[in-house]
Amino acid sequence: MTRSYHATGSVDGAGYKDWAIDTLEIPSLTIEVGCQEAALAEREIYSIFVRNYRVLPAIARWLQR
């Protein structure tokens, strides 16, 4: 697996999930919600939120089973 690290020690957004799992040893997931390549226009944020605000609570409930 190839990761792209910056001089600041940060990782490209596309590799953040893997970095969090490997380095921080914490669960991590990526939810793809946009219709175009990043960065999304600010005007898209509200509609994305409205369509997806139930996702994280649903995942949390599923994990509690």
N, C-alpha and C positions, 0 to 999 in steps of 0.2 A: 504494500500500500504506500502510495506517495503522498506526502504532506507538504504543504507550502508554508514555511515559517517566515515571518518577517523579522527584520533586525530588532524590532522591539520585543520579540519573543511571542508575539501573537500569531494566530493561525488564520489562514483564509477562512471565511465563513463556511465554505463548503466542507471543510474538514473539522469544524468545531465539535461535532458530535463524537467523532472518533478520538479527538484530543481529550475531551472531557472524560470519556470512558477510560482511555489509556493512562492519562496523566493524573486526573483527579480521582479516578476510580469511583465515579458516580454514574448512575443511570442517566442516559441522555437520549433524546429523540429529536427528529426534525420533521416538522409538519409543513408540507409544501402547499401554499394556498394562493399564490399569485398566478396571474394569467400571462405574465411576461417575464423577461429576465429581470434580475435585481439591478438596480434599486428601483423599488416600486414608487410610483408617484404618490405624494402625500394624499391626494384626493381618493386613492384606493383604500386607505387604511380603514375608514369607517365601514365600508361595505364588506371588507374582509373580516373585520371584527364581528359584525352582525351575523355573518354566515358561519362563523367558527367559534364563537365564545363558549359553546357547550363542549367543545372537544376535550380540553384538559380536564374538566370535572368528570367527564365520561371515562377517560383513561384512568383517573384516580379511583373511581368506583370499581372499574374492572380489576385494577391491581389489588384492591382490598379483598377480593374474593378469596 
